[in-house]
Amino acid sequence: MILNNMAMAQIRAGKPEKAIGYADRAVELDRTGDPRVLETRAQARADLGDREGAISDLEKASSLCRSMCPSSALKAESNEKIPEAPSDRCDFALAVSCREIEAKLEQLAIRP
């Protein structure tokens, strides 16, 4: 997650060209299947104008979310209690991130 955090710091600093290197490496080294790593790279790609790459990463992240969290957790409102997950892989923070991933994917998919 250190590389992912470094990528996010570069994105927030307005330096997506630096962020993409950290994000690529984070995705390459991620062994946990954390969709947030792909979300970070998608943001860097979007900031660099690579809309198709961003959509691809968000679609992969969305698929990981659906495999990790029950659909009720992904559809719950942010202030609702997350229902019991079928595994210990879906906590509140991940469910919230997965909802954000879905929103970003929808936003990128409808924007030309």
Steps between C-alpha positions, in 0.01 A plus 500: 500500500800731533532532123127558469520775763795658319299495177205666676729768641628578150145513365398742775809709422386525136781278371326208327806436284691406817199326653463256214842344566417435864151380409627258232745353747233476773269307266787274394595416859149478651437143611186570700272595212417834658278693259619831646839450336334483159284799591814705565652406166169579331509849650857555377404375155192724490709799605741422216213483249503119466124458534493145359776386737317658793175326406683167464654533848168603654323205337761263647469670838120474484525129426727451800255694716212279395703189583597632844189679629136393501280703269306634799821661632569660164150645475464617862494872564818640654334545839347152508657213685680265265327161512702201606743410226545142382872531568737712704618671179222760497514758774329838517793687338515259208123514446514882492794491256313255281200734486736780394652277232153430360419872495827586323445225245149623427624857470783410259283267296237765426739789443627519138 
